[in-house]
Amino acid sequence: MNEEQKTIKEFADELNMDKKQLQNKLNYWKKKGAETWNFSDTFSDGVRTLTKPEQERVCELLGIPIFRQNSDAFQKPKNNENIEWLEKKIAMLEEDKKFLQSQLETQNQANAEMRILLQNSLKQLSEKVSEISKIENLETVDNKEMSQVSEVSEKPSEKNFEEMTEEEKFRILNPNYKGYWNERLQPLREGKWDRRSWKIAKLRAHRLKTTLAKIEKGKK
């Protein structure tokens, strides 16, 4: 390894920093783009190292104003320079803080959007299940009504029911039937606005219309 090169741990020790802290700084600067960090990763025997220019750039980014040439140590400024050095350090920390806060807010927003999406999906699924259940119940009710009508039609009338025409039987069994749309709009007249009532009315109107059409066709 070149004498001017130092591992991240070696350089972090000279700066009185933790190795992990310096590594995070390098990753952060590199992520900000070439204007902040434009060096390529250097390795020696599989270990990440920093070249002399990279070490100088780190000092510049950290706000360390004095770098001793031909020496392995860095000299901290004194008196007024020390205050300037601290101010630059604080500014760097504030910048890092803002960046991390921005990243956290972005992540929190993504998590919130994901929760809303999941809640909407669950709500839609619940509505679909409920709708399917209602339709199945309507079909059960309709089949039950058809069965009841069939049972009534099989019962003999006191006035020669069997001698009546099919149309007469139809009118006796459905005295209030006045056409398809009259039957379809029955829930409206009764003030019923739920989907179940409209579904039943539609099925009943279609069944009665079909039955009457067959009767009238048989008369021809």
Secondary structure, DSSP 8 states (H G I E B T S, - for coil): --TT-EEHHHHHHHTT--HHHHHHHHHHHHHH-TTT-----EEETTEEEE-HHHHHHHHHHHT-----TT-SS-----HHHHHHHHHHHHHHHHHHHHHHHHHHHHHHHHHHHHHHHHHHHHHHHHHHHHHHHHHHHHHHHHHHHHHHHHHHHHS--TTTGGGS-HHHHHHHH-TT---HHHHHTHHHHTT--SHHHHHHHHHHHHHHHHHHHHHHHHH-
